[in-house]
Amino acid sequence: MPPSQPSDAAIKAVKAIWAAVSQAGPDGKKYLTFVSRTDLVYLFCTGFVDESKHTVHDWVESFKDSLQPDGSYRLSEEQWMDKARFRYCGPVGRPFDALLIKEGEWQEKEMETLIRLHILPAVYFTEKEFRSIFDEARESFFSGGVYKITRAVKEDLKKLIDMYPSPAQVRALGLAEARAERSGQKGSGYSTGQAQSQVAAQRLSDLLNRSGGK
């Protein structure tokens, strides 16, 4: 199957990122340089890529033509613009906050709805992996046929999500932070488009700086 064509929004976003963070190489031309494969995985995990359409393997494999002998990746503008086909440019909702879960007794059906609609989309686990973790933990707060949600249970869940957030959760957190910094207010939704591009550019800039970029 041929690669999907990027949207105009994806092209615009990736072009803006190039303008913001590309750096001059020894030959005077501009490049984006990633120190290692880990940096590419980092970008995937922070929501840069549309994980519903592309796997982390697909994403990393697309960089093979820019792999250098020392294990780093150096991309020309053309190579970077090719990544627009991977770029996530869809709607971004609110980040899931486990501390807002209602405390008290929950029926199994209610808990299952919470898991499927809110928890699974927020964590970077397969459903099988999460179910294994949950089944082990549930012994401490499931009795008499009901789940008993306390503050401690919510805090444990929040720690799990904070430690292993899904790309979608990281995207939502990034936009929430950007929106808060920009307006100092909370609204009914989080802006996309330009703001999302700015968040991605900042994350990429932070990455390059941590990797030794100038």
Disulfide bonds with the S-S distance in Angstrom:
none
